[in-house]
Amino acid sequence: MNKIIFIGLLIFVLGNTSVFSQVKTDAVLVAKDTLKSNDIDPLTPAKAAFYSAILPGLGQAYNKKYWKIPLVYGVIGTSLYFYSDSNKKYNQYRDAYKRRLEGYTDDQFSYLDKNRLIAGQKFYQRNRDLSALFVVAFYVLNIIDANVDAALIQFNVNENLSVKPVIYPNDVTLRTNMGLTFNYNF
């Protein structure tokens, strides 16, 4: 009997407090729009790639990733330097070999025989060709980086989706386990 009275009293008190707590106000509730509308421009990646094709690093500036511009010029400039240096040394070895075939021995490589001059030509020609390949590869990589970066800027990345690495001990084997936690908040 005491339980029934107690439950009835509890329902009465909770019911009345919710009724009494409601105060009439003339305020209008306005729901805030939590979703922010981002206009997606499908030409942004193409513009960034075009700018990088015109002048390396310009696409990175268009994407406002200014810290990448010195990297772009550093790798392309270094490759161009090695191309120029290898080309100069290749021409020196080639000219010395041509002079050696004509019978002259008064060049700067007088201490080398013909086989060494041919080996030097092949070495510097291979390095020159590889450096040219690196220049072209870094130029194309610059364009691809600007394009991909411009495409990824338009994605909505917020705190509702998270991936975190987790290290936790295993209770059975007492070893540490590693994993990833994926969280999605609605």
N, C-alpha and C positions, 0 to 999 in steps of 0.2 A: 504494500500500500504506500509506503514511504517513497518507493521508487517512482510510482505513478505520479505522486504529488510533486516530487522533485523534477521530473521530466516536464510536467505541465507548467510548473513555475518557470523552468528554464526557457521553454518555448514562449511563454508570455513575456518574459523580460526581454528576450532577444527580438521578438516581434515588435514590442513597443519601442525599444531603442532605435530600431531601424525606421519606425514611423516618425518618432520624435526628432530623429536626426535630419530628416529631410526638411530643408528650409527652402521656401519658395524664393527664387531669385529671378530677375529679369535678364540675366546674362545669357548670351547666345554662345553655344559651344561651336568652335570652329576647328575642324580637323586639319591638322597640318599634313601637307603632302610630303611624305618621307622619301618618295621616289623622285630622284632628280632626273629630269629629262636631258640626256646628252644627245645632241644632234650628231649623227654619224655622217661624215663626208667620205664617200667611197673613193674619191680621187686623191685623198691625202697621201696614201702610200705611193701612188704614181707620181705625185708632185715631188715627194722626198727623193724618190729614185731618180727622177729627171734632174733635180738639182744636184744630186751627187754625181750624176753622169757628166754634167756640164763642168763642175768644179768639185773635186774630191773634198769632202767635209762640209759642203754647203747643205746637203741633206740632213746631216747631223745638226747643223745650226737651225734648220727649219723645224726639226723635232725638238729643239731646245735641249739637246744633249751636248752642250759645249765642251764637256770634258773629253769627248771622243775625238774631237778635231785634232789635237796634238798627236794622238795615237795614229790616226789615219795618215797624217803627214810624216810621222816618224817612220812607220813601216814602209810607206811608198818611197820616201826619201832615202832610207837606208838601202832599199833594193836598187834604186837608181844609182846610188853611189857605188855599190858593188858592181853593177852593170858597167858603169863608166870605167872603173878601175880595171876590171877584167878585160874590157875591150882595149884599153890602152896597152896593157901588158901583152895581150894576144898580138896586137899589131907590132909591138917591139920584137917579140920572138919571131913573128913571121918575116919582118924586114931583115932581121939578123940571119935567118935561114936563107932568104933570097940572096943576100950578100954573100953568104958562105958558098952557095951554089955558083956564084959568079967568080969565086976565087979570092974574095977579100976576107981578111981575118982581123981587121982593125975595129971591130964593133965592141959594144960594151959586154957582149957575151963571148968573148974570145976564149974563155976558159971552158966552154961547153962544146961538146962535139955535136954532130948533126942529129944523132938520135935523141940527145937531150933537148935540142931545140924543137924537134918535132913533138916530143913529150910535153914540153912547156906550152906549145901551141894548142895541143889537144886539151890540156888541163885548163888553160884560161878560156878556151872556146866553150868548154862544157860549163864552167862557172859563169861565163857571160850569158849563155843560153838559159841557165837556171835562174839567174838574176832577172832576165827579161820575163821569164815565166812567173816569177814572184811578183814583179811589178804589175803584170796583167791580173794575176790572181788577187792581189790586195786591192786593186782598183775595182774589180768585180765584187769582192767581199764588202767594200765600202758601199757600193750601190745596194747590195742585198741587205746590209745592216740598216741602212736608212729606210728601205722599204718595209722591212719586218718591224722595225721600231715604230714607224708611223702607224702600221696596222695594229700593233699591240697597245698603243696609247689609247685607242678608242674603246678598249674593253672596260667594262665596269668591274673594278676590283674593289671590294669593300670588306669590312670586318665580318660579314655574315658567313663567309666561307674561309676556313683556315686549315692549314696543314702544318702540323708541328711534329718534329722528331721527339720520341719519348724513349728514355732508358729506364727500365724498371727491373727489380730483382724477381727471379722466379722462386716461388716459395718451396717448390718441390726439389729442384736440383741446386738451388742456391747460386745459380749463375745469372749473369745480367742478360736481359733480353732487350733488343732494340726494335723499334717499330715506328710507325707513323700514325698519328691520330688525325682523322678527318672530321671537322666540325662544320655543321651547317645550321645557322640560326634562322628561324622563320620570323 
